């Protein structure tokens, strides 16, 4: 298994920030700016360590990327 780290900015969630209604537009804008294209292009290979980033990708990208430990555990059986 080979891992490649992409240099991405904030997904837009930042803890509870993205859940707050007054920040929803900015939160989605940050996701669109930094994460939407990599999430679309690398959907089958993408992993994310942050809980907030996984939630945000599920919310705006339409899928939940696994945590790297989940992928490792699955590979080990």
N, CA and C atoms as an extended XYZ file, in Angstrom:
231
Properties=species:S:1:pos:R:3:atomname:S:1:resname:S:1:resid:I:1 pbc="F F F"
N         0.849       -1.166        0.000 N   UNK     1
C         0.000        0.000        0.000 CA  UNK     1
C         0.898        1.233        0.000 C   UNK     1
N         0.644        2.134       -0.928 N   UNK     2
C         1.408        3.371       -1.019 CA  UNK     2
C         0.476        4.544       -0.713 C   UNK     2
N         0.914        5.404        0.173 N   UNK     3
C         0.113        6.578        0.536 CA  UNK     3
C         0.745        7.835       -0.049 C   UNK     3
N        -0.076        8.698       -0.575 N   UNK     4
C         0.358        9.985       -1.100 CA  UNK     4
C        -0.405       11.061       -0.340 C   UNK     4
N         0.313       12.010        0.204 N   UNK     5
C        -0.314       13.098        0.946 CA  UNK     5
C        -0.498       14.293        0.024 C   UNK     5
N        -1.733       14.730       -0.123 N   UNK     6
C        -2.016       15.922       -0.915 CA  UNK     6
C        -1.955       17.142       -0.007 C   UNK     6
N        -1.476       18.233       -0.538 N   UNK     7
C        -1.435       19.478        0.232 CA  UNK     7
C        -2.767       20.195        0.023 C   UNK     7
N        -3.653       20.013        0.975 N   UNK     8
C        -4.983       20.607        0.902 CA  UNK     8
C        -5.154       21.632        2.004 C   UNK     8
N        -5.976       22.619        1.727 N   UNK     9
C        -6.331       23.584        2.750 CA  UNK     9
C        -7.425       23.022        3.640 C   UNK     9
N        -8.002       23.871        4.419 N   UNK    10
C        -9.072       23.473        5.336 CA  UNK    10
C       -10.288       22.985        4.554 C   UNK    10
N       -10.930       21.953        5.078 N   UNK    11
C       -12.142       21.411        4.439 CA  UNK    11
C       -13.349       22.310        4.683 C   UNK    11
N       -13.232       23.236        5.631 N   UNK    12
C       -14.325       24.156        5.915 CA  UNK    12
C       -15.142       23.821        7.143 C   UNK    12
N       -14.888       22.677        7.761 N   UNK    13
C       -15.664       22.302        8.943 CA  UNK    13
C       -15.084       22.950       10.197 C   UNK    13
N       -13.796       22.784       10.421 N   UNK    14
C       -13.099       23.391       11.564 CA  UNK    14
C       -13.850       23.180       12.880 C   UNK    14
N       -14.016       21.924       13.241 N   UNK    15
C       -14.740       21.613       14.479 CA  UNK    15
C       -16.220       21.863       14.312 C   UNK    15
N       -16.775       22.743       15.125 N   UNK    16
C       -18.211       23.027       15.030 CA  UNK    16
C       -18.522       24.175       14.067 C   UNK    16
N       -17.508       24.875       13.585 N   UNK    17
C       -17.702       26.036       12.708 CA  UNK    17
C       -18.658       25.727       11.556 C   UNK    17
N       -18.409       24.645       10.848 N   UNK    18
C       -19.222       24.299        9.684 CA  UNK    18
C       -20.637       23.871       10.015 C   UNK    18
N       -20.888       23.515       11.267 N   UNK    19
C       -22.236       23.124       11.686 CA  UNK    19
C       -23.103       24.330       12.035 C   UNK    19
N       -22.479       25.455       12.304 N   UNK    20
C       -23.219       26.648       12.705 CA  UNK    20
C       -23.854       27.294       11.478 C   UNK    20
N       -25.152       27.541       11.544 N   UNK    21
C       -25.899       28.019       10.379 CA  UNK    21
C       -25.335       29.314        9.804 C   UNK    21
N       -24.819       30.184       10.644 N   UNK    22
C       -24.293       31.453       10.134 CA  UNK    22
C       -22.994       31.287        9.350 C   UNK    22
N       -22.368       30.114        9.425 N   UNK    23
C       -21.115       29.865        8.702 CA  UNK    23
C       -21.276       28.873        7.560 C   UNK    23
N       -22.487       28.427        7.297 N   UNK    24
C       -22.680       27.360        6.315 CA  UNK    24
C       -22.181       27.741        4.921 C   UNK    24
N       -22.442       28.951        4.470 N   UNK    25
C       -22.003       29.354        3.138 CA  UNK    25
C       -20.478       29.375        3.043 C   UNK    25
N       -19.819       29.944        4.062 N   UNK    26
C       -18.359       29.978        4.065 CA  UNK    26
C       -17.782       28.568        4.162 C   UNK    26
N       -18.408       27.733        4.980 N   UNK    27
C       -17.961       26.359        5.148 CA  UNK    27
C       -18.000       25.606        3.821 C   UNK    27
N       -19.102       25.727        3.101 N   UNK    28
C       -19.221       25.072        1.796 CA  UNK    28
C       -18.243       25.679        0.801 C   UNK    28
N       -18.056       26.984        0.854 N   UNK    29
C       -17.108       27.645       -0.040 CA  UNK    29
C       -15.684       27.151        0.162 C   UNK    29
N       -15.290       26.961        1.424 N   UNK    30
C       -13.954       26.429        1.708 CA  UNK    30
C       -13.816       25.003        1.194 C   UNK    30
N       -14.847       24.189        1.388 N   UNK    31
C       -14.815       22.822        0.861 CA  UNK    31
C       -14.678       22.852       -0.660 C   UNK    31
N       -15.490       23.665       -1.311 N   UNK    32
C       -15.448       23.750       -2.775 CA  UNK    32
C       -14.081       24.205       -3.271 C   UNK    32
N       -13.473       25.137       -2.570 N   UNK    33
C       -12.190       25.697       -2.973 CA  UNK    33
C       -11.038       24.702       -2.805 C   UNK    33
N       -11.036       23.943       -1.721 N   UNK    34
C        -9.883       23.106       -1.395 CA  UNK    34
C       -10.103       21.608       -1.551 C   UNK    34
N       -11.306       21.123       -1.326 N   UNK    35
C       -11.527       19.677       -1.225 CA  UNK    35
C       -12.384       19.067       -2.320 C   UNK    35
N       -13.267       19.838       -2.942 N   UNK    36
C       -14.226       19.236       -3.877 CA  UNK    36
C       -13.539       18.487       -5.016 C   UNK    36
N       -12.606       19.114       -5.696 N   UNK    37
C       -11.963       18.467       -6.841 CA  UNK    37
C       -11.127       17.257       -6.431 C   UNK    37
N       -10.266       17.352       -5.409 N   UNK    38
C        -9.542       16.142       -4.986 CA  UNK    38
C       -10.486       15.024       -4.531 C   UNK    38
N       -11.570       15.373       -3.868 N   UNK    39
C       -12.523       14.352       -3.425 CA  UNK    39
C       -13.185       13.676       -4.619 C   UNK    39
N       -13.481       14.447       -5.649 N   UNK    40
C       -14.080       13.880       -6.858 CA  UNK    40
C       -13.058       13.016       -7.605 C   UNK    40
N       -11.853       13.524       -7.763 N   UNK    41
C       -10.830       12.843       -8.556 CA  UNK    41
C       -10.252       11.606       -7.869 C   UNK    41
N       -10.229       11.602       -6.545 N   UNK    42
C        -9.572       10.519       -5.801 CA  UNK    42
C       -10.522        9.805       -4.845 C   UNK    42
N       -11.785        9.799       -5.166 N   UNK    43
C       -12.803        9.241       -4.270 CA  UNK    43
C       -12.466        7.830       -3.779 C   UNK    43
N       -12.009        6.971       -4.661 N   UNK    44
C       -11.751        5.579       -4.288 CA  UNK    44
C       -10.482        5.394       -3.467 C   UNK    44
N        -9.582        6.371       -3.499 N   UNK    45
C        -8.326        6.253       -2.761 CA  UNK    45
C        -8.237        7.186       -1.557 C   UNK    45
N        -9.145        8.113       -1.456 N   UNK    46
C        -9.042        9.169       -0.448 CA  UNK    46
C        -9.279        8.655        0.968 C   UNK    46
N        -8.437        9.119        1.891 N   UNK    47
C        -8.594        8.867        3.321 CA  UNK    47
C        -8.467       10.213        4.019 C   UNK    47
N        -8.994       10.316        5.209 N   UNK    48
C        -8.869       11.550        5.990 CA  UNK    48
C        -8.740       11.185        7.460 C   UNK    48
N        -7.791       11.811        8.128 N   UNK    49
C        -7.584       11.515        9.545 CA  UNK    49
C        -8.550       12.272       10.439 C   UNK    49
N        -8.976       13.437       10.026 N   UNK    50
C        -9.823       14.270       10.875 CA  UNK    50
C       -11.295       13.907       10.795 C   UNK    50
N       -11.930       13.791       11.956 N   UNK    51
C       -13.368       13.501       12.013 CA  UNK    51
C       -14.157       14.582       11.268 C   UNK    51
N       -13.798       15.840       11.505 N   UNK    52
C       -14.510       16.947       10.859 CA  UNK    52
C       -14.374       16.883        9.347 C   UNK    52
N       -13.190       16.554        8.863 N   UNK    53
C       -12.964       16.465        7.415 CA  UNK    53
C       -13.752       15.312        6.801 C   UNK    53
N       -13.848       14.203        7.510 N   UNK    54
C       -14.640       13.077        7.006 CA  UNK    54
C       -16.124       13.454        6.957 C   UNK    54
N       -16.606       14.137        7.986 N   UNK    55
C       -18.012       14.582        8.010 CA  UNK    55
C       -18.290       15.588        6.897 C   UNK    55
N       -17.388       16.525        6.708 N   UNK    56
C       -17.572       17.561        5.691 CA  UNK    56
C       -17.572       16.952        4.287 C   UNK    56
N       -16.709       15.985        4.053 N   UNK    57
C       -16.671       15.330        2.745 CA  UNK    57
C       -17.949       14.541        2.507 C   UNK    57
N       -18.464       13.921        3.548 N   UNK    58
C       -19.740       13.207        3.418 CA  UNK    58
C       -20.868       14.198        3.126 C   UNK    58
N       -20.835       15.318        3.785 N   UNK    59
C       -21.885       16.332        3.660 CA  UNK    59
C       -21.912       16.968        2.272 C   UNK    59
N       -20.754       17.397        1.773 N   UNK    60
C       -20.711       18.126        0.506 CA  UNK    60
C       -20.139       17.317       -0.654 C   UNK    60
N       -19.421       16.241       -0.363 N   UNK    61
C       -18.838       15.432       -1.426 CA  UNK    61
C       -19.627       14.174       -1.739 C   UNK    61
N       -20.550       13.822       -0.839 N   UNK    62
C       -21.414       12.689       -1.089 CA  UNK    62
C       -20.867       11.332       -0.680 C   UNK    62
N       -19.736       11.310        0.007 N   UNK    63
C       -19.189       10.051        0.515 CA  UNK    63
C       -18.338       10.339        1.742 C   UNK    63
N       -18.129        9.323        2.559 N   UNK    64
C       -17.318        9.471        3.765 CA  UNK    64
C       -15.990        8.765        3.555 C   UNK    64
N       -14.894        9.535        3.431 N   UNK    65
C       -13.600        8.876        3.283 CA  UNK    65
C       -13.223        8.172        4.588 C   UNK    65
N       -12.635        6.999        4.507 N   UNK    66
C       -12.263        6.288        5.725 CA  UNK    66
C       -11.039        6.902        6.394 C   UNK    66
N       -10.885        6.633        7.672 N   UNK    67
C        -9.673        6.984        8.406 CA  UNK    67
C        -8.595        5.988        7.968 C   UNK    67
N        -7.331        6.404        7.869 N   UNK    68
C        -6.269        5.474        7.471 CA  UNK    68
C        -6.199        4.212        8.332 C   UNK    68
N        -6.517        4.314        9.614 N   UNK    69
C        -6.489        3.135       10.483 CA  UNK    69
C        -7.587        2.147       10.075 C   UNK    69
N        -8.737        2.652        9.620 N   UNK    70
C        -9.793        1.766        9.124 CA  UNK    70
C        -9.312        0.977        7.905 C   UNK    70
N        -8.605        1.663        7.016 N   UNK    71
C        -8.086        1.014        5.808 CA  UNK    71
C        -7.045       -0.035        6.184 C   UNK    71
N        -6.163        0.306        7.104 N   UNK    72
C        -5.140       -0.632        7.558 CA  UNK    72
C        -5.773       -1.852        8.225 C   UNK    72
N        -6.748       -1.638        9.080 N   UNK    73
C        -7.426       -2.745        9.762 CA  UNK    73
C        -8.108       -3.672        8.758 C   UNK    73
N        -8.718       -3.090        7.746 N   UNK    74
C        -9.379       -3.899        6.721 CA  UNK    74
C        -8.347       -4.701        5.925 C   UNK    74
N        -7.203       -4.086        5.627 N   UNK    75
C        -6.151       -4.780        4.879 CA  UNK    75
C        -5.564       -5.942        5.675 C   UNK    75
N        -5.509       -5.786        6.996 N   UNK    76
C        -4.957       -6.836        7.853 CA  UNK    76
C        -5.969       -7.941        8.141 C   UNK    76
N        -7.224       -7.685        7.795 N   UNK    77
C        -8.266       -8.693        7.954 CA  UNK    77
C        -8.808       -8.740        9.319 C   UNK    77
